């Protein structure tokens, strides 16, 4: 009987290793679940509706994970999503809630829709419905119309609030002197370029919502590291490349281009986000109807804030 040389034996063992791993890899490679994707959700309670959002995707060979956005706060990671017999279930710990319980989600999956219920950490229960979120991918480059002065510096014509109005106009500046209602443009937009200038006192907090759904965070952030919840972030989703916040009390600016889900943002004249995808709505959104045009909204419920020179160029 012929003896196998050490080199030959090593070759055989290496070949067996690659073949076995190739078969294992081919099995892993095609793991996916029909429920994977993004969903625009609506929650219902006591005759009122609230927007929410869910993303589900696989991790490894057998686990579904994701993230969830509710009425407030930021995107929250889901470490495990159970999907059995057509039902999606998960629970996540509280975020800004003062209650100590988990948020519990359960819904039936029916092709492209979800229907079920959600229980908040304080025990409040909502029914829910959801549809797959649109991709919003544009197949052609946008062309741009004429620039519009969205705020004329004299009054609040063309704007409305979502509650009792505390906003005033003084010396060409739109002001919210204290926490109150958000202010919303009457006009709706799809793709656009937006220039907006803002100023806040120390410790204050606001935001600019694109289409009323995607918040660019405004918060006193001088000296902080760039992150997904400080100035220049798409709140909870995208951090700016660097922190360019000025001192509180100084005028600052955002220049935004939004095309579908793709956003580019310059803070104080320097680009900090370039052509990044916004996955879904952020906390505080007006609705979850992502396929529809929406307004520009500025947050007035988190502290004093001032705006001026609000200019928008709609896509044609």
C-alpha positions in Angstrom: 0.0 0.0 0.0 1.3 3.4 -1.0 2.0 5.9 1.7 0.7 9.4 1.3 3.3 12.0 1.7 2.9 14.7 4.4 2.4 17.3 1.6 -0.2 15.1 -0.1 -2.1 14.6 3.2 -2.1 18.3 3.9 -3.5 18.9 0.4 -6.3 16.4 0.9 -7.2 17.9 4.3 -7.2 21.4 2.9 -9.5 20.2 0.0 -11.9 18.6 2.4 -12.0 21.8 4.5 -12.8 24.0 1.5 -15.5 21.6 0.2 -17.2 21.3 3.6 -17.1 25.1 4.2 -18.4 25.7 0.7 -21.5 23.6 1.3 -22.0 25.3 4.7 -21.6 28.8 3.1 -24.0 28.0 0.3 -26.6 27.2 2.9 -26.0 30.3 4.9 -25.8 32.5 1.8 -29.5 32.0 0.9 -31.0 32.5 4.3 -33.8 35.0 4.1 -37.3 35.4 5.4 -40.3 36.7 3.4 -41.1 39.2 6.2 -37.7 41.1 5.8 -38.0 44.7 4.8 -39.2 48.1 6.0 -42.7 48.9 7.0 -44.6 52.2 7.4 -46.8 51.7 10.4 -49.9 53.5 11.8 -50.9 53.1 15.4 -54.5 53.6 16.6 -55.9 54.4 20.0 -59.0 56.3 21.2 -59.8 57.6 17.7 -56.3 59.0 17.2 -53.5 57.8 14.8 -49.8 57.9 15.3 -46.9 57.1 12.9 -44.3 54.4 13.5 -41.8 52.5 11.4 -40.2 49.0 11.5 -37.2 47.4 9.7 -36.6 43.6 9.7 -33.5 41.9 8.4 -31.6 38.7 9.0 -28.4 38.3 11.0 -26.5 35.1 10.3 -28.2 31.9 9.5 -31.3 31.9 11.7 -32.0 35.2 13.5 -34.1 38.2 12.5 -33.2 41.5 14.0 -34.2 45.1 13.2 -35.0 48.6 14.4 -38.2 50.4 15.4 -39.3 54.0 15.5 -42.3 55.1 17.5 -44.1 58.4 18.1 -41.1 59.9 19.8 -37.5 59.2 20.5 -35.0 57.8 18.0 -34.6 54.5 16.1 -34.4 51.6 18.6 -32.5 48.4 17.9 -34.3 45.1 18.2 -31.9 42.3 19.2 -34.3 39.5 18.1 -37.5 39.3 16.1 -39.6 36.1 16.3 -41.4 35.1 13.1 -43.5 31.9 13.5 -46.7 30.8 11.8 -47.1 34.2 10.0 -46.8 36.2 13.2 -44.1 38.8 14.0 -43.3 39.3 17.7 -40.6 41.3 19.6 -40.1 43.3 22.7 -37.7 46.2 23.4 -36.9 48.0 26.6 -38.1 51.6 27.2 -36.2 54.5 25.8 -37.5 57.9 27.0 -40.5 56.3 28.7 -40.6 56.7 32.5 -42.4 53.3 32.9 -40.2 50.2 33.5 -42.0 47.7 31.3 -41.0 46.6 27.7 -42.7 47.7 24.5 -44.4 44.6 23.1 -45.2 44.2 19.4 -47.2 41.4 17.7 -48.6 41.5 14.2 -49.8 39.1 11.5 -47.8 39.2 8.3 -49.9 39.0 5.1 -47.7 39.4 2.1 -47.0 43.2 2.1 -48.9 44.2 5.1 -48.9 43.8 8.9 -51.9 44.0 11.3 -51.8 43.5 15.0 -51.2 45.4 18.3 -48.6 47.1 20.3 -48.4 47.6 24.1 -46.3 50.5 25.5 -44.2 50.2 28.6 -46.9 52.0 30.6 -49.5 49.4 29.5 -51.3 51.6 26.9 -52.4 49.4 24.0 -52.6 50.3 20.3 -53.9 48.4 17.3 -51.6 48.8 14.3 -51.5 48.4 10.6 -48.5 48.6 8.3 -47.5 48.4 4.6 -44.1 48.0 3.0 -42.3 51.2 2.8 -41.6 52.6 -0.8 -38.0 52.6 -2.0 -38.3 56.3 -3.2 -35.5 55.5 -5.7 -35.3 58.1 -8.5 -34.3 56.7 -11.9 -33.4 60.1 -13.4 -31.5 63.1 -12.0 -33.8 65.8 -10.6 -34.3 69.1 -12.4 -35.0 72.1 -10.2 -37.6 74.9 -10.3 -37.5 78.4 -9.1 -36.4 79.2 -5.5 -39.2 80.1 -3.2 -39.0 82.3 -0.1 -40.9 80.1 2.3 -40.9 82.7 5.1 -41.2 86.3 4.0 -39.9 87.8 7.2 -43.1 89.8 8.0 -45.7 87.4 9.2 -46.6 83.7 9.5 -48.6 83.5 6.3 -48.1 80.1 4.7 -47.5 78.4 8.0 -49.7 76.8 10.7 -49.1 75.1 14.0 -50.1 71.7 15.3 -51.6 73.2 18.5 -51.8 76.6 20.3 -49.5 79.0 18.5 -46.6 80.5 20.4 -44.7 81.5 17.3 -44.1 85.2 16.5 -42.3 87.3 13.9 -39.9 90.1 15.0 -37.3 91.9 12.8 -37.5 89.3 10.0 -37.1 86.4 12.4 -39.5 83.6 13.1 -39.4 82.9 16.9 -40.7 80.4 19.3 -39.8 82.1 22.6 -40.8 79.1 24.8 -41.8 75.5 24.3 -45.1 75.0 22.6 -46.3 73.8 19.2 -44.4 72.9 16.1 -44.8 75.0 13.0 -45.6 73.5 9.6 -45.5 74.9 6.1 -48.8 74.9 4.2 -47.0 73.9 1.0 -46.0 70.3 0.4 -42.9 69.1 -1.3 -41.3 66.0 -2.8 -37.6 66.5 -3.8 -36.1 69.9 -2.9 -33.1 72.0 -1.9 -33.6 73.8 1.4 -31.6 76.7 3.0 -32.5 77.6 6.5 -30.8 79.6 9.3 -31.3 79.1 13.0 -30.3 80.4 16.4 -30.9 78.9 19.9 -30.0 79.8 23.5 -27.7 77.6 25.6 -29.2 74.2 26.2 -32.1 74.5 23.8 -33.3 71.9 21.3 -35.3 71.9 18.0 -35.2 70.3 14.6 -36.1 70.7 10.9 -38.4 67.9 9.5 -38.1 67.2 5.8 -41.4 66.3 4.3 -42.6 66.4 7.9 -41.0 63.0 8.5 -37.2 63.1 8.7 -35.7 65.3 11.4 -32.4 67.1 11.1 -31.4 67.6 14.7 -30.9 71.1 16.1 -29.5 71.0 19.6 -26.8 72.9 21.6 -23.8 70.7 20.7 -20.6 72.8 20.7 -17.7 70.8 21.9 -19.4 67.4 21.5 -18.5 64.5 19.3 -20.6 64.0 16.2 -23.3 61.5 16.7 -26.8 60.4 15.5 -28.5 62.6 18.1 -26.5 65.9 18.1 -26.6 68.8 15.7 -26.3 67.9 12.1 -27.7 64.4 12.5 -30.6 62.8 10.7 -32.0 62.0 14.2 -31.3 58.4 15.3 -30.1 57.3 11.9 -27.2 59.2 10.3 -24.4 61.0 12.1 -22.6 63.9 10.4 -18.9 63.4 9.5 -17.9 66.0 12.0 -19.3 68.4 14.5 -19.5 71.9 13.2 -21.8 73.5 15.9 -21.1 77.1 16.8 -21.7 78.6 20.2 -25.2 79.0 21.4 -26.5 82.5 20.5 -24.8 82.5 17.0 -26.6 82.2 13.7 -26.0 78.8 12.0 -27.2 77.3 8.7 -28.3 74.1 7.1 -28.3 73.5 3.3 -30.1 70.3 2.5 -30.8 68.4 -0.7 -33.4 65.6 -0.5 -34.0 63.4 -3.5 -36.1 60.4 -2.7 -34.5 59.0 0.5 -31.0 60.4 -0.4 -30.0 63.4 1.7 -27.0 65.7 1.5 -26.4 68.2 4.3 -24.0 71.1 4.8 -23.8 72.6 8.2 -22.5 76.2 8.3 -21.3 75.9 4.8 -19.5 72.5 5.0 -20.9 69.2 3.8 -21.2 66.7 6.7 -23.6 64.1 5.1 -23.3 63.2 1.4 -26.0 61.3 -0.5 -26.9 59.1 2.4 -30.1 57.0 2.5 -32.6 57.9 5.3 -34.1 54.5 6.2 -37.4 55.6 7.5 -39.3 58.2 9.5 -37.8 59.7 12.7 -39.5 60.2 16.0 -42.0 63.1 16.0 -42.9 62.7 12.3 -46.3 64.0 11.2 -47.2 60.7 9.5 -45.7 57.6 8.0 -46.9 58.1 4.4 -43.4 58.1 2.9 -44.6 57.9 -0.7 -46.4 61.2 -0.5 -45.2 64.8 -0.5 -44.9 66.6 2.8 -44.3 69.9 4.5 -41.3 71.6 6.1 -41.8 71.5 9.9 -39.8 73.1 12.7 -39.9 71.8 16.2 -41.1 74.3 18.8 -41.8 71.9 21.7 -38.3 71.4 23.1 -37.2 75.0 23.9 -36.7 78.5 22.5 -35.6 78.6 18.8 -35.4 81.2 16.0 -35.3 80.8 12.2 -34.7 83.2 9.3 -33.9 83.0 5.5 -36.0 79.9 4.8 -35.5 79.3 1.1 -36.6 76.2 -0.8 -36.1 75.1 -4.4 -38.6 72.3 -5.4 -37.8 69.6 -7.8 -39.8 69.7 -11.0 
